[in-house]
Amino acid sequence: MSLFNISKQLLRSVLIIFFFVLAGSTVAWGAVGCDLNDPDRDVVRLFPESTGYKTIYTSIQKKGGEKLLVTVEKRLGENFKGIYETIDVPYTIYEIFSNKKKIGYIHGVNQKGQFGGIQVFLALDLKGTIKGFYIQKMTSQYAAKLRDAKFGKQFVGLTIKDFDHYDVISGKPSGPLETIKNPAPEAEADFRSALRATKKNLILMDEFVYSTQSVLSSGEAPKR
């Protein structure tokens, strides 16, 4: 076999490997999940009374497929779009425990902001009431104001019912949401994105957990 033929075969093999690596990377980029950066620290901060947590992984595709996607979009008032809202996006639900008693959940979602992604986490009690609001990531010069605890406290006590009539397209709040003040008027787009992310988060948790109260298994024991 000539050196030329060996070079051609080597080049062909390299190109085939490159193709499969690229294809795998494309799949990974197509479904962007949202996890706490430091669960051991963040769980205790959001649930001071907690002693452990269990991590559960699910997705719209896994829980109900196209039918569930249509339901979620209808409740949201807008179709899913972009890499943060594909049917196969993995969602991480943290079940929170105090000793052996379950006391709540933490769940986060990715949301497109004006200049990049926003990660909004909610700490919820067993009935779906917001106990804590946490923006883990935001690309904006006004991020500090929207990530401030004072802004997050305005969401405490709210439920999915308070967001039912919130129009995510117009961004016009109604009912209890009218009392939520934007600490950075210059970042109105990101403020609306945070509200949209909160509504989406509550809808997903209602569909995944509260509406069925089904037990999702992850195979993991509570961490301490």
C-alpha positions as CSV (number, residue, x, y, z in Angstrom):
1,M,0.0,0.0,0.0
2,S,1.4,3.4,-1.0
3,L,2.1,6.2,1.3
4,F,-0.5,8.2,-0.5
5,N,-3.2,5.6,0.1
6,I,-2.3,5.4,3.8
7,S,-2.6,9.2,4.1
8,K,-6.0,9.2,2.4
9,Q,-7.3,6.5,4.8
10,L,-5.9,8.4,7.8
11,L,-7.5,11.6,6.7
12,R,-10.8,9.8,6.1
13,S,-10.6,8.3,9.7
14,V,-9.9,11.7,11.2
15,L,-12.8,13.3,9.4
16,I,-15.2,10.5,10.5
17,I,-14.1,10.9,14.1
18,F,-14.4,14.7,13.8
19,F,-18.0,14.3,12.4
20,F,-19.1,12.1,15.3
21,V,-17.5,14.4,17.9
22,L,-19.2,17.4,16.3
23,A,-22.5,15.6,16.2
24,G,-22.3,14.7,19.8
25,S,-21.4,18.3,20.8
26,T,-24.4,19.6,18.8
27,V,-26.7,17.3,20.8
28,A,-25.2,18.5,24.0
29,W,-25.6,22.2,23.0
30,G,-29.2,21.6,21.9
31,A,-30.5,20.8,25.4
32,V,-29.2,23.2,28.1
33,G,-30.0,22.2,31.7
34,C,-29.9,24.3,34.9
35,D,-28.2,23.1,38.1
36,L,-27.2,24.8,41.3
37,N,-23.5,25.8,41.1
38,D,-22.9,24.6,44.7
39,P,-25.9,22.5,45.9
40,D,-24.5,21.8,49.3
41,R,-24.2,25.5,50.0
42,D,-27.2,26.8,48.2
43,V,-29.7,24.3,49.6
44,V,-28.8,25.3,53.2
45,R,-29.0,29.0,52.2
46,L,-32.5,28.6,50.6
47,F,-33.7,26.1,53.2
48,P,-31.9,26.8,56.5
49,E,-33.8,24.1,58.3
50,S,-32.8,21.4,55.8
51,T,-30.6,18.4,56.6
52,G,-30.3,16.8,53.2
53,Y,-31.6,16.7,49.6
54,K,-32.2,14.4,46.8
55,T,-31.5,15.2,43.1
56,I,-34.1,14.3,40.5
57,Y,-33.7,14.6,36.7
58,T,-36.6,14.8,34.3
59,S,-37.7,16.5,31.1
60,I,-40.9,17.4,29.2
61,Q,-40.0,14.6,26.7
62,K,-39.7,12.1,29.6
63,K,-42.8,13.2,31.5
64,G,-45.3,13.7,28.6
65,G,-43.7,14.4,25.3
66,E,-45.4,16.6,22.7
67,K,-48.7,16.6,24.6
68,L,-47.1,18.0,27.7
69,L,-45.1,20.5,25.7
70,V,-48.4,21.9,24.2
71,T,-49.9,22.1,27.7
72,V,-46.9,24.0,29.1
73,E,-46.8,26.4,26.2
74,K,-50.6,27.0,26.5
75,R,-50.3,27.8,30.2
76,L,-47.2,30.0,29.6
77,G,-49.0,31.9,26.8
78,E,-46.1,31.6,24.4
79,N,-44.4,28.8,22.4
80,F,-41.1,27.5,23.6
81,K,-38.1,28.7,21.5
82,G,-34.3,28.5,21.5
83,I,-31.9,26.2,23.1
84,Y,-33.2,26.8,26.6
85,E,-36.7,25.6,25.7
86,T,-36.4,22.4,23.7
87,I,-38.6,19.4,24.5
88,D,-35.5,17.4,25.7
89,V,-34.1,20.1,28.1
90,P,-33.1,18.3,31.3
91,Y,-34.6,19.8,34.5
92,T,-33.0,19.2,37.9
93,I,-35.4,19.1,40.8
94,Y,-33.9,19.2,44.3
95,E,-36.1,17.5,46.9
96,I,-35.4,19.0,50.3
97,F,-35.5,17.1,53.6
98,S,-35.4,17.9,57.3
99,N,-34.2,14.6,58.7
100,K,-36.4,12.1,56.8
101,K,-39.3,14.6,56.2
102,K,-39.7,16.2,52.9
103,I,-40.1,20.0,53.3
104,G,-39.9,21.4,49.8
105,Y,-38.2,21.7,46.5
106,I,-35.7,23.9,44.6
107,H,-35.9,24.1,40.8
108,G,-34.2,26.4,38.3
109,V,-34.8,27.3,34.7
110,N,-32.8,29.0,32.0
111,Q,-34.3,32.0,30.3
112,K,-33.0,34.2,27.4
113,G,-32.2,37.7,28.6
114,Q,-31.3,40.8,26.7
115,F,-27.6,40.1,26.6
116,G,-27.4,36.4,27.5
117,G,-28.9,33.6,29.6
118,I,-30.6,34.1,33.0
119,Q,-30.9,31.3,35.5
120,V,-33.8,31.7,37.9
121,F,-34.2,29.3,40.9
122,L,-37.2,29.0,43.1
123,A,-37.4,27.5,46.6
124,L,-40.9,26.1,47.0
125,D,-42.8,24.6,49.9
126,L,-44.9,21.4,49.5
127,K,-47.9,23.3,48.2
128,G,-46.0,25.3,45.6
129,T,-45.7,28.6,47.4
130,I,-42.5,30.5,46.7
131,K,-40.2,30.6,49.8
132,G,-37.2,32.0,48.0
133,F,-36.2,33.5,44.7
134,Y,-32.6,33.4,43.4
135,I,-31.1,34.6,40.2
136,Q,-27.9,32.5,39.9
137,K,-26.7,33.9,36.6
138,M,-27.4,37.0,34.6
139,T,-25.4,38.8,31.9
140,S,-26.2,42.4,32.4
141,Q,-24.5,45.6,33.8
142,Y,-27.6,45.8,36.0
143,A,-27.4,42.2,37.2
144,A,-26.4,43.2,40.8
145,K,-29.7,45.1,41.3
146,L,-31.8,42.2,40.0
147,R,-29.9,39.6,41.9
148,D,-30.2,41.6,45.1
149,A,-32.1,39.9,47.9
150,K,-34.5,42.8,48.2
151,F,-35.8,42.1,44.7
152,G,-36.1,38.4,45.4
153,K,-38.1,38.9,48.5
154,Q,-41.0,40.4,46.5
155,F,-41.7,37.0,45.1
156,V,-42.0,35.2,48.5
157,G,-45.5,34.0,49.1
158,L,-46.6,34.0,45.4
159,T,-47.9,30.9,43.7
160,I,-48.8,29.7,40.2
161,K,-52.2,31.2,40.6
162,D,-50.7,34.7,40.9
163,F,-49.0,34.2,37.5
164,D,-51.9,32.6,35.7
165,H,-53.0,35.9,34.0
166,Y,-49.5,37.3,33.6
167,D,-49.0,38.0,29.8
168,V,-45.4,37.0,29.1
169,I,-45.5,38.6,25.6
170,S,-46.7,42.1,26.7
171,G,-44.9,41.8,30.0
172,K,-47.7,43.7,31.7
173,P,-48.2,42.5,35.3
174,S,-51.6,42.2,36.9
175,G,-52.9,41.4,40.4
176,P,-50.2,40.7,43.0
177,L,-47.5,41.0,40.4
178,E,-48.2,44.7,40.1
179,T,-46.5,45.2,43.5
180,I,-43.2,43.8,42.2
181,K,-41.0,46.7,41.5
182,N,-38.2,46.7,39.0
183,P,-35.0,47.8,40.7
184,A,-33.3,48.6,37.4
185,P,-35.7,50.4,35.0
186,E,-32.9,50.5,32.5
187,A,-33.1,46.7,32.3
188,E,-36.8,46.4,31.6
189,A,-36.2,43.5,29.2
190,D,-34.3,41.5,31.8
191,F,-36.9,42.3,34.4
192,R,-39.6,40.8,32.1
193,S,-37.4,37.9,31.4
194,A,-37.1,37.2,35.2
195,L,-40.9,37.2,35.5
196,R,-41.3,35.0,32.5
197,A,-38.8,32.6,33.9
198,T,-40.6,32.5,37.2
199,K,-43.9,31.7,35.5
200,K,-42.3,29.0,33.4
201,N,-40.6,27.6,36.5
202,L,-43.9,27.4,38.4
203,I,-45.7,25.8,35.5
204,L,-43.1,23.1,35.0
205,M,-43.1,22.3,38.8
206,D,-46.9,22.1,38.7
207,E,-46.8,19.7,35.8
208,F,-43.8,17.7,37.1
209,V,-44.7,17.5,40.7
210,Y,-47.7,19.3,42.2
211,S,-50.5,18.3,39.8
212,T,-49.7,14.7,40.1
213,Q,-47.8,14.4,43.3
214,S,-46.0,11.6,41.6
215,V,-42.8,10.3,43.1
216,L,-39.9,10.9,40.7
217,S,-37.0,8.5,41.3
218,S,-33.4,9.3,40.7
219,G,-31.7,6.4,42.4
220,E,-29.9,8.8,44.7
221,A,-30.0,8.8,48.4
222,P,-30.5,12.2,50.2
223,K,-27.2,14.0,50.6
224,R,-26.0,15.4,53.9
